[in-house]
């Protein structure tokens, strides 16, 4: 086999390797885009859950305060020396 033919074969193999690497790169870029998109969605979900948690905690505190006031009123009404 002459050296030119060997050179052609090496070039052909290099081209095949390059094509394979380009296809793998494209697949990995696509996978990366999907992963970034999923991460953004999870971050949005986490933020929404955090806002909901804050709102629920605030509501719980408001309810606790209202219940304490009601209990104080009941306690005041049930004391033996409480005015009727």
Biopython code that builds the backbone (N, CA, C, O; Angstrom):
import numpy as np
from Bio.PDB.StructureBuilder import StructureBuilder

atoms = [
    (1, "UNK", "N", (0.854, -1.167, 0.000)),
    (1, "UNK", "CA", (0.000, 0.000, 0.000)),
    (1, "UNK", "C", (0.900, 1.230, 0.000)),
    (1, "UNK", "O", (1.827, 1.345, 0.801)),
    (2, "UNK", "N", (0.610, 2.119, -0.893)),
    (2, "UNK", "CA", (1.487, 3.291, -0.967)),
    (2, "UNK", "C", (1.128, 4.298, 0.128)),
    (2, "UNK", "O", (0.052, 4.230, 0.721)),
    (3, "UNK", "N", (2.029, 5.212, 0.380)),
    (3, "UNK", "CA", (1.879, 6.148, 1.488)),
    (3, "UNK", "C", (0.702, 7.106, 1.281)),
    (3, "UNK", "O", (0.090, 7.554, 2.250)),
    (4, "UNK", "N", (0.384, 7.420, 0.015)),
    (4, "UNK", "CA", (-0.746, 8.312, -0.244)),
    (4, "UNK", "C", (-2.057, 7.629, 0.143)),
    (4, "UNK", "O", (-2.938, 8.260, 0.727)),
    (5, "UNK", "N", (-2.185, 6.369, -0.172)),
    (5, "UNK", "CA", (-3.387, 5.618, 0.183)),
    (5, "UNK", "C", (-3.509, 5.501, 1.705)),
    (5, "UNK", "O", (-4.609, 5.616, 2.245)),
    (6, "UNK", "N", (-2.408, 5.277, 2.391)),
    (6, "UNK", "CA", (-2.421, 5.238, 3.852)),
    (6, "UNK", "C", (-2.864, 6.589, 4.418)),
    (6, "UNK", "O", (-3.632, 6.658, 5.377)),
    (7, "UNK", "N", (-2.362, 7.650, 3.803)),
    (7, "UNK", "CA", (-2.744, 8.992, 4.220)),
    (7, "UNK", "C", (-4.249, 9.206, 4.028)),
    (7, "UNK", "O", (-4.910, 9.777, 4.895)),
    (8, "UNK", "N", (-4.785, 8.752, 2.903)),
    (8, "UNK", "CA", (-6.225, 8.877, 2.634)),
    (8, "UNK", "C", (-7.046, 8.126, 3.691)),
    (8, "UNK", "O", (-8.070, 8.623, 4.159)),
    (9, "UNK", "N", (-6.588, 6.935, 4.055)),
    (9, "UNK", "CA", (-7.293, 6.148, 5.056)),
    (9, "UNK", "C", (-7.261, 6.823, 6.427)),
    (9, "UNK", "O", (-8.257, 6.825, 7.151)),
    (10, "UNK", "N", (-6.123, 7.389, 6.770)),
    (10, "UNK", "CA", (-6.020, 8.112, 8.040)),
    (10, "UNK", "C", (-6.958, 9.318, 8.053)),
    (10, "UNK", "O", (-7.608, 9.603, 9.058)),
    (11, "UNK", "N", (-7.015, 10.009, 6.937)),
    (11, "UNK", "CA", (-7.916, 11.167, 6.826)),
    (11, "UNK", "C", (-9.365, 10.702, 6.932)),
    (11, "UNK", "O", (-10.166, 11.352, 7.604)),
    (12, "UNK", "N", (-9.715, 9.607, 6.293)),
    (12, "UNK", "CA", (-11.075, 9.075, 6.338)),
    (12, "UNK", "C", (-11.441, 8.689, 7.774)),
    (12, "UNK", "O", (-12.546, 8.975, 8.236)),
    (13, "UNK", "N", (-10.509, 8.039, 8.475)),
    (13, "UNK", "CA", (-10.765, 7.689, 9.876)),
    (13, "UNK", "C", (-10.910, 8.938, 10.740)),
    (13, "UNK", "O", (-11.764, 8.992, 11.625)),
    (14, "UNK", "N", (-10.092, 9.920, 10.486)),
    (14, "UNK", "CA", (-10.173, 11.179, 11.240)),
    (14, "UNK", "C", (-11.517, 11.860, 11.001)),
    (14, "UNK", "O", (-12.114, 12.418, 11.921)),
    (15, "UNK", "N", (-11.981, 11.808, 9.766)),
    (15, "UNK", "CA", (-13.281, 12.404, 9.435)),
    (15, "UNK", "C", (-14.394, 11.667, 10.177)),
    (15, "UNK", "O", (-15.306, 12.305, 10.704)),
    (16, "UNK", "N", (-14.335, 10.348, 10.227)),
    (16, "UNK", "CA", (-15.342, 9.565, 10.944)),
    (16, "UNK", "C", (-15.325, 9.894, 12.441)),
    (16, "UNK", "O", (-16.374, 10.032, 13.070)),
    (17, "UNK", "N", (-14.126, 10.014, 12.992)),
    (17, "UNK", "CA", (-14.010, 10.360, 14.415)),
    (17, "UNK", "C", (-14.597, 11.754, 14.645)),
    (17, "UNK", "O", (-15.325, 11.971, 15.614)),
    (18, "UNK", "N", (-14.287, 12.680, 13.768)),
    (18, "UNK", "CA", (-14.801, 14.037, 13.880)),
    (18, "UNK", "C", (-16.328, 14.058, 13.797)),
    (18, "UNK", "O", (-16.978, 14.763, 14.568)),
    (19, "UNK", "N", (-16.892, 13.310, 12.891)),
    (19, "UNK", "CA", (-18.350, 13.233, 12.765)),
    (19, "UNK", "C", (-18.977, 12.670, 14.039)),
    (19, "UNK", "O", (-19.991, 13.179, 14.517)),
    (20, "UNK", "N", (-18.370, 11.622, 14.581)),
    (20, "UNK", "CA", (-18.887, 11.015, 15.796)),
    (20, "UNK", "C", (-18.814, 11.987, 16.971)),
    (20, "UNK", "O", (-19.755, 12.098, 17.757)),
    (21, "UNK", "N", (-17.691, 12.686, 17.080)),
    (21, "UNK", "CA", (-17.516, 13.650, 18.162)),
    (21, "UNK", "C", (-18.519, 14.797, 18.022)),
    (21, "UNK", "O", (-19.075, 15.256, 19.020)),
    (22, "UNK", "N", (-18.749, 15.257, 16.805)),
    (22, "UNK", "CA", (-19.721, 16.325, 16.585)),
    (22, "UNK", "C", (-21.131, 15.874, 16.963)),
    (22, "UNK", "O", (-21.891, 16.642, 17.553)),
    (23, "UNK", "N", (-21.477, 14.646, 16.629)),
    (23, "UNK", "CA", (-22.797, 14.119, 16.983)),
    (23, "UNK", "C", (-22.928, 13.992, 18.503)),
    (23, "UNK", "O", (-23.970, 14.325, 19.068)),
    (24, "UNK", "N", (-21.878, 13.513, 19.158)),
    (24, "UNK", "CA", (-21.898, 13.410, 20.618)),
    (24, "UNK", "C", (-22.017, 14.793, 21.256)),
    (24, "UNK", "O", (-22.747, 14.977, 22.230)),
    (25, "UNK", "N", (-21.297, 15.754, 20.701)),
    (25, "UNK", "CA", (-21.348, 17.123, 21.222)),
    (25, "UNK", "C", (-22.768, 17.678, 21.109)),
    (25, "UNK", "O", (-23.281, 18.292, 22.045)),
    (26, "UNK", "N", (-23.390, 17.455, 19.959)),
    (26, "UNK", "CA", (-24.748, 17.949, 19.751)),
    (26, "UNK", "C", (-25.711, 17.299, 20.742)),
    (26, "UNK", "O", (-26.574, 17.973, 21.304)),
    (27, "UNK", "N", (-25.565, 15.997, 20.955)),
    (27, "UNK", "CA", (-26.425, 15.283, 21.902)),
    (27, "UNK", "C", (-26.205, 15.805, 23.322)),
    (27, "UNK", "O", (-27.164, 15.988, 24.072)),
    (28, "UNK", "N", (-24.964, 16.041, 23.687)),
    (28, "UNK", "CA", (-24.665, 16.555, 25.019)),
    (28, "UNK", "C", (-25.187, 17.982, 25.203)),
    (28, "UNK", "O", (-25.662, 18.332, 26.283)),
    (29, "UNK", "N", (-25.102, 18.797, 24.168)),
    (29, "UNK", "CA", (-25.640, 20.152, 24.247)),
    (29, "UNK", "C", (-27.156, 20.108, 24.435)),
    (29, "UNK", "O", (-27.716, 20.889, 25.204)),
    (30, "UNK", "N", (-27.803, 19.202, 23.737)),
    (30, "UNK", "CA", (-29.246, 19.046, 23.875)),
    (30, "UNK", "C", (-29.587, 18.587, 25.298)),
    (30, "UNK", "O", (-30.522, 19.100, 25.915)),
    (31, "UNK", "N", (-28.838, 17.639, 25.802)),
    (31, "UNK", "CA", (-29.052, 17.145, 27.167)),
    (31, "UNK", "C", (-28.813, 18.258, 28.191)),
    (31, "UNK", "O", (-29.546, 18.367, 29.174)),
    (32, "UNK", "N", (-27.799, 19.072, 27.962)),
    (32, "UNK", "CA", (-27.502, 20.196, 28.847)),
    (32, "UNK", "C", (-28.648, 21.211, 28.837)),
    (32, "UNK", "O", (-29.041, 21.717, 29.888)),
    (33, "UNK", "N", (-29.179, 21.504, 27.656)),
    (33, "UNK", "CA", (-30.321, 22.420, 27.558)),
    (33, "UNK", "C", (-31.517, 21.891, 28.347)),
    (33, "UNK", "O", (-32.179, 22.646, 29.060)),
    (34, "UNK", "N", (-31.790, 20.593, 28.219)),
    (34, "UNK", "CA", (-32.902, 19.986, 28.970)),
    (34, "UNK", "C", (-32.652, 20.075, 30.474)),
    (34, "UNK", "O", (-33.565, 20.365, 31.248)),
    (35, "UNK", "N", (-31.416, 19.825, 30.874)),
    (35, "UNK", "CA", (-31.082, 19.873, 32.303)),
    (35, "UNK", "C", (-31.212, 21.298, 32.839)),
    (35, "UNK", "O", (-31.714, 21.501, 33.945)),
    (36, "UNK", "N", (-30.766, 22.276, 32.066)),
    (36, "UNK", "CA", (-30.899, 23.673, 32.491)),
    (36, "UNK", "C", (-32.364, 24.050, 32.615)),
    (36, "UNK", "O", (-32.764, 24.713, 33.572)),
    (37, "UNK", "N", (-33.151, 23.631, 31.656)),
    (37, "UNK", "CA", (-34.580, 23.923, 31.674)),
    (37, "UNK", "C", (-35.247, 23.286, 32.897)),
    (37, "UNK", "O", (-36.064, 23.918, 33.567)),
    (38, "UNK", "N", (-34.895, 22.052, 33.173)),
    (38, "UNK", "CA", (-35.458, 21.355, 34.339)),
    (38, "UNK", "C", (-35.016, 22.038, 35.635)),
    (38, "UNK", "O", (-35.802, 22.152, 36.575)),
    (39, "UNK", "N", (-33.781, 22.487, 35.686)),
    (39, "UNK", "CA", (-33.278, 23.162, 36.886)),
    (39, "UNK", "C", (-34.018, 24.479, 37.105)),
    (39, "UNK", "O", (-34.348, 24.822, 38.241)),
    (40, "UNK", "N", (-34.278, 25.212, 36.037)),
    (40, "UNK", "CA", (-35.026, 26.456, 36.155)),
    (40, "UNK", "C", (-36.440, 26.183, 36.654)),
    (40, "UNK", "O", (-36.961, 26.923, 37.488)),
    (41, "UNK", "N", (-37.056, 25.129, 36.150)),
    (41, "UNK", "CA", (-38.405, 24.769, 36.582)),
    (41, "UNK", "C", (-38.415, 24.396, 38.063)),
    (41, "UNK", "O", (-39.313, 24.801, 38.801)),
    (42, "UNK", "N", (-37.420, 23.628, 38.496)),
    (42, "UNK", "CA", (-37.330, 23.267, 39.908)),
    (42, "UNK", "C", (-37.109, 24.499, 40.774)),
    (42, "UNK", "O", (-37.656, 24.592, 41.873)),
    (43, "UNK", "N", (-36.311, 25.445, 40.288)),
    (43, "UNK", "CA", (-36.067, 26.672, 41.045)),
    (43, "UNK", "C", (-37.358, 27.483, 41.173)),
    (43, "UNK", "O", (-37.650, 28.030, 42.237)),
    (44, "UNK", "N", (-38.130, 27.557, 40.083)),
    (44, "UNK", "CA", (-39.413, 28.270, 40.146)),
    (44, "UNK", "C", (-40.357, 27.579, 41.128)),
    (44, "UNK", "O", (-41.040, 28.241, 41.909)),
    (45, "UNK", "N", (-40.391, 26.257, 41.088)),
    (45, "UNK", "CA", (-41.236, 25.506, 42.021)),
    (45, "UNK", "C", (-40.806, 25.751, 43.464)),
    (45, "UNK", "O", (-41.646, 25.938, 44.344)),
    (46, "UNK", "N", (-39.505, 25.750, 43.700)),
    (46, "UNK", "CA", (-38.981, 25.969, 45.047)),
    (46, "UNK", "C", (-39.351, 27.365, 45.540)),
    (46, "UNK", "O", (-39.726, 27.537, 46.700)),
    (47, "UNK", "N", (-39.249, 28.358, 44.665)),
    (47, "UNK", "CA", (-39.611, 29.721, 45.048)),
    (47, "UNK", "C", (-41.100, 29.801, 45.383)),
    (47, "UNK", "O", (-41.489, 30.449, 46.354)),
    (48, "UNK", "N", (-41.920, 29.149, 44.585)),
    (48, "UNK", "CA", (-43.364, 29.162, 44.842)),
    (48, "UNK", "C", (-43.668, 28.480, 46.172)),
    (48, "UNK", "O", (-44.502, 28.962, 46.939)),
    (49, "UNK", "N", (-43.004, 27.369, 46.448)),
    (49, "UNK", "CA", (-43.214, 26.667, 47.716)),
    (49, "UNK", "C", (-42.739, 27.527, 48.890)),
    (49, "UNK", "O", (-43.373, 27.547, 49.945)),
    (50, "UNK", "N", (-41.648, 28.220, 48.706)),
    (50, "UNK", "CA", (-41.138, 29.093, 49.759)),
    (50, "UNK", "C", (-42.131, 30.219, 50.056)),
    (50, "UNK", "O", (-42.387, 30.531, 51.219)),
    (51, "UNK", "N", (-42.688, 30.828, 49.009)),
    (51, "UNK", "CA", (-43.688, 31.891, 49.208)),
    (51, "UNK", "C", (-44.920, 31.337, 49.926)),
    (51, "UNK", "O", (-45.466, 31.976, 50.826)),
    (52, "UNK", "N", (-45.345, 30.150, 49.518)),
    (52, "UNK", "CA", (-46.505, 29.530, 50.158)),
    (52, "UNK", "C", (-46.221, 29.234, 51.626)),
    (52, "UNK", "O", (-47.077, 29.451, 52.484)),
    (53, "UNK", "N", (-45.026, 28.741, 51.914)),
    (53, "UNK", "CA", (-44.638, 28.440, 53.288)),
    (53, "UNK", "C", (-44.646, 29.706, 54.142)),
    (53, "UNK", "O", (-45.134, 29.687, 55.272)),
    (54, "UNK", "N", (-44.116, 30.788, 53.618)),
    (54, "UNK", "CA", (-44.100, 32.055, 54.352)),
    (54, "UNK", "C", (-45.528, 32.514, 54.624)),
    (54, "UNK", "O", (-45.845, 32.940, 55.735)),
    (55, "UNK", "N", (-46.386, 32.428, 53.616)),
    (55, "UNK", "CA", (-47.788, 32.839, 53.784)),
    (55, "UNK", "C", (-48.484, 31.967, 54.826)),
    (55, "UNK", "O", (-49.232, 32.477, 55.660)),
    (56, "UNK", "N", (-48.246, 30.668, 54.785)),
    (56, "UNK", "CA", (-48.868, 29.766, 55.761)),
    (56, "UNK", "C", (-48.371, 30.032, 57.178)),
    (56, "UNK", "O", (-49.145, 29.973, 58.134)),
    (57, "UNK", "N", (-47.101, 30.322, 57.309)),
    (57, "UNK", "CA", (-46.562, 30.639, 58.639)),
    (57, "UNK", "C", (-47.168, 31.938, 59.175)),
    (57, "UNK", "O", (-47.499, 32.037, 60.357)),
    (58, "UNK", "N", (-47.305, 32.918, 58.305)),
    (58, "UNK", "CA", (-47.916, 34.180, 58.702)),
    (58, "UNK", "C", (-49.373, 33.944, 59.123)),
    (58, "UNK", "O", (-49.828, 34.467, 60.141)),
    (59, "UNK", "N", (-50.087, 33.154, 58.330)),
    (59, "UNK", "CA", (-51.483, 32.839, 58.646)),
    (59, "UNK", "C", (-51.577, 32.083, 59.972)),
    (59, "UNK", "O", (-52.461, 32.358, 60.783)),
    (60, "UNK", "N", (-50.682, 31.149, 60.187)),
    (60, "UNK", "CA", (-50.678, 30.388, 61.443)),
    (60, "UNK", "C", (-50.462, 31.328, 62.623)),
    (60, "UNK", "O", (-51.117, 31.191, 63.657)),
    (61, "UNK", "N", (-49.553, 32.272, 62.473)),
    (61, "UNK", "CA", (-49.294, 33.221, 63.554)),
    (61, "UNK", "C", (-50.511, 34.103, 63.817)),
    (61, "UNK", "O", (-50.828, 34.398, 64.969)),
    (62, "UNK", "N", (-51.186, 34.519, 62.763)),
    (62, "UNK", "CA", (-52.402, 35.318, 62.920)),
    (62, "UNK", "C", (-53.486, 34.517, 63.634)),
    (62, "UNK", "O", (-54.158, 35.037, 64.525)),
    (63, "UNK", "N", (-53.656, 33.266, 63.251)),
    (63, "UNK", "CA", (-54.646, 32.407, 63.902)),
    (63, "UNK", "C", (-54.280, 32.200, 65.364)),
    (63, "UNK", "O", (-55.150, 32.249, 66.233)),
    (64, "UNK", "N", (-53.010, 31.971, 65.641)),
    (64, "UNK", "CA", (-52.554, 31.783, 67.022)),
    (64, "UNK", "C", (-52.897, 33.021, 67.860)),
    (64, "UNK", "O", (-53.399, 32.902, 68.978)),
    (65, "UNK", "N", (-52.625, 34.194, 67.317)),
    (65, "UNK", "CA", (-52.920, 35.436, 68.031)),
    (65, "UNK", "C", (-54.416, 35.574, 68.296)),
    (65, "UNK", "O", (-54.821, 35.954, 69.395)),
    (66, "UNK", "N", (-55.227, 35.271, 67.306)),
    (66, "UNK", "CA", (-56.684, 35.363, 67.473)),
    (66, "UNK", "C", (-57.187, 34.365, 68.514)),
    (66, "UNK", "O", (-58.036, 34.703, 69.339)),
    (67, "UNK", "N", (-56.671, 33.150, 68.479)),
    (67, "UNK", "CA", (-57.074, 32.131, 69.454)),
    (67, "UNK", "C", (-56.660, 32.562, 70.861)),
    (67, "UNK", "O", (-57.430, 32.395, 71.807)),
    (68, "UNK", "N", (-55.468, 33.107, 71.009)),
    (68, "UNK", "CA", (-55.018, 33.572, 72.323)),
    (68, "UNK", "C", (-55.949, 34.665, 72.848)),
    (68, "UNK", "O", (-56.295, 34.665, 74.029)),
    (69, "UNK", "N", (-56.352, 35.588, 71.989)),
    (69, "UNK", "CA", (-57.283, 36.647, 72.405)),
    (69, "UNK", "C", (-58.622, 36.055, 72.827)),
    (69, "UNK", "O", (-59.201, 36.471, 73.830)),
    (70, "UNK", "N", (-59.110, 35.086, 72.060)),
    (70, "UNK", "CA", (-60.370, 34.436, 72.419)),
    (70, "UNK", "C", (-60.245, 33.710, 73.748)),
    (70, "UNK", "O", (-61.155, 33.779, 74.575)),
    (71, "UNK", "N", (-59.142, 33.020, 73.968)),
    (71, "UNK", "CA", (-58.924, 32.320, 75.236)),
    (71, "UNK", "C", (-58.847, 33.297, 76.397)),
    (71, "UNK", "O", (-59.358, 33.013, 77.480)),
    (72, "UNK", "N", (-58.219, 34.435, 76.185)),
    (72, "UNK", "CA", (-58.158, 35.459, 77.227)),
    (72, "UNK", "C", (-59.561, 35.967, 77.553)),
    (72, "UNK", "O", (-59.895, 36.177, 78.719)),
    (73, "UNK", "N", (-60.383, 36.163, 76.514)),
    (73, "UNK", "CA", (-61.748, 36.619, 76.745)),
    (73, "UNK", "C", (-62.553, 35.563, 77.509)),
    (73, "UNK", "O", (-63.295, 35.896, 78.433)),
    (74, "UNK", "N", (-62.406, 34.304, 77.128)),
    (74, "UNK", "CA", (-63.098, 33.213, 77.817)),
    (74, "UNK", "C", (-62.632, 33.134, 79.268)),
    (74, "UNK", "O", (-63.434, 32.970, 80.188)),
    (75, "UNK", "N", (-61.321, 33.253, 79.449)),
    (75, "UNK", "CA", (-60.761, 33.203, 80.799)),
    (75, "UNK", "C", (-61.320, 34.342, 81.649)),
    (75, "UNK", "O", (-61.660, 34.141, 82.815)),
    (76, "UNK", "N", (-61.414, 35.529, 81.071)),
    (76, "UNK", "CA", (-61.947, 36.671, 81.799)),
    (76, "UNK", "C", (-63.422, 36.458, 82.169)),
    (76, "UNK", "O", (-63.861, 36.859, 83.246)),
    (77, "UNK", "N", (-64.164, 35.835, 81.284)),
    (77, "UNK", "CA", (-65.593, 35.598, 81.541)),
    (77, "UNK", "C", (-65.836, 34.475, 82.552)),
    (77, "UNK", "O", (-66.864, 34.461, 83.229)),
    (78, "UNK", "N", (-64.917, 33.561, 82.650)),
    (78, "UNK", "CA", (-65.109, 32.397, 83.529)),
    (78, "UNK", "C", (-64.480, 32.571, 84.896)),
    (78, "UNK", "O", (-64.578, 31.663, 85.722)),
    (79, "UNK", "N", (-63.847, 33.679, 85.169)),
    (79, "UNK", "CA", (-63.283, 33.913, 86.499)),
    (79, "UNK", "C", (-64.438, 34.092, 87.487)),
    (79, "UNK", "O", (-65.458, 34.688, 87.142)),
    (80, "UNK", "N", (-64.292, 33.597, 88.673)),
    (80, "UNK", "CA", (-65.390, 33.708, 89.659)),
    (80, "UNK", "C", (-65.776, 35.147, 89.983)),
    (80, "UNK", "O", (-66.944, 35.409, 90.270)),
    (81, "UNK", "N", (-64.851, 36.069, 89.948)),
    (81, "UNK", "CA", (-65.172, 37.444, 90.286)),
    (81, "UNK", "C", (-65.437, 38.302, 89.050)),
    (81, "UNK", "O", (-65.473, 39.529, 89.140)),
    (82, "UNK", "N", (-65.622, 37.658, 87.894)),
    (82, "UNK", "CA", (-65.854, 38.405, 86.646)),
    (82, "UNK", "C", (-67.242, 39.035, 86.662)),
    (82, "UNK", "O", (-68.214, 38.408, 87.081)),
    (83, "UNK", "N", (-67.324, 40.298, 86.193)),
    (83, "UNK", "CA", (-68.645, 40.932, 86.127)),
    (83, "UNK", "C", (-69.476, 40.292, 85.023)),
    (83, "UNK", "O", (-68.958, 39.943, 83.961)),
    (84, "UNK", "N", (-70.767, 40.143, 85.286)),
    (84, "UNK", "CA", (-71.650, 39.477, 84.331)),
    (84, "UNK", "C", (-72.242, 40.444, 83.360)),
    (84, "UNK", "O", (-73.012, 40.047, 82.485)),
]
sb = StructureBuilder()
sb.init_structure("model")
sb.init_model(0)
sb.init_chain("A")
sb.init_seg("    ")
for serial, (resi, resn, name, xyz) in enumerate(atoms, 1):
    if name == "N":
        sb.init_residue(resn, " ", resi, " ")
    sb.init_atom(name, np.array(xyz, "f"), 0.0, 1.0, " ", f" {name:<3s}", serial, name[0])
structure = sb.get_structure()
